[in-house]
């Protein structure tokens, strides 16, 4: 969407002048109309007030629980403008997708969450952690692989064409199922569904988008 920022001219002008003025407007653009580094937009729109409400359902006894992520403020980090979420993390859309910065992360505080655009089998978000445990130290590596780039996912908030990302873990001390875990993001919408397998209790946890507010 293009919004013309210049005031309406108060004088008549020739068609050539009008074309030149329009060209200048398009080149200048509007700072608050930035939609991301790709023609297809961004994988998760970031603007103060944007909100995603989700529902967690576990295939074990207990009622579903709900959580909410809201973009609460803008934060300057270096020469970049990040967006702070109600979860305490910072988010930014770069040319390669959605990044997150988490001060509470034990390693890889700044990481690519969702590559966009992404081709099948693109691997990203690689994070290697070394820990002390048992008789010595051990190392494990987290990564994410793109497994689909146009799959339809239906959740309470509606039906969306999504990118599908598969978390991959390797090394001792990491528990999970690569065949079950999935993160689904819809371009220009954000997170739509997450599947997480917990070997403790052997339950599958599902997060689904219930409603989204984009400003």
RAPE-V401416 format. One record per residue. D_FIRST is the distance of its C-alpha to the first C-alpha in whole Angstrom. Layout:
D_FIRST
D_FIRST
This chain:
0
4
6
10
12
16
18
18
21
25
26
26
25
26
23
24
23
20
19
20
18
15
16
17
14
11
14
15
11
11
13
12
8
10
9
12
15
14
11
12
11
14
17
17
14
16
16
19
20
18
21
23
26
28
31
34
37
40
42
45
46
44
41
38
36
33
31
28
26
24
22
24
24
23
26
26
28
29
26
24
22
23
22
25
26
28
30
31
29
26
23
21
18
20
19
22
20
21
24
27
29
32
35
37
37
40
39
36
34
31
30
27
26
24
23
20
20
23
26
29
32
30
32
30
31
35
37
41
43
47
49
52
54
57
59
57
53
51
47
44
41
38
35
32
32
29
30
27
24
23
25
25
26
26
27
27
23
23
23
20
20
22
23
27
28
32
34
37
40
43
46
49
48
45
44
42
41
39
39
38
35
32
28
25
22
19
16
13
16
19
22
24
27
30
33
36
40
43
46
47
48
47
44
40
37
34
31
28
25
26
23
20
18
15
14
